[in-house]
Amino acid sequence: MSKWLYLVAAIVLEVSATLSLHLMTEHAAWVIVVVIGYVGAFISLAMLLRAGAPIGLTYGVWAASGVALTAVLAYALFGDPLTWMMSLGIVVVIGGVLLVELGAASSKPMERSESQ
């Protein structure tokens, strides 16, 4: 269960920091939220990886969730555009992450060759 908490924390912190970049254009003090958000997100990701989560899946879920949430929240909060094509792109990104997860669950890892 703690793995999910680390992942949710990383997503929420990264999205908060990214949205705060927009607010920083109006008031420079938002830089504090930006820095804390990004540092916290990377610390949460590091803790998630330390807990044993695979990096490919972790990064995919984190990135796809960040893109989707940032786009939707920027639309809701700031009036940024959110077209049907952008929405389709979000669905495709999320679908790609799901395919990576399904592929990882159904196959054994590729063997690495040693270079000499």
Secondary structure by P-SEA (a helix, b strand, c coil): caaaaaaaaaaaaaaaaaaaaaaaaacccaaaaaaaaaaaaaaaaaaaaaacccaaaaaaaaaaaaaaaaaaaaaacccccccaaaaaaaaaaaaaaaaaaaaaaccccbbbbbcc
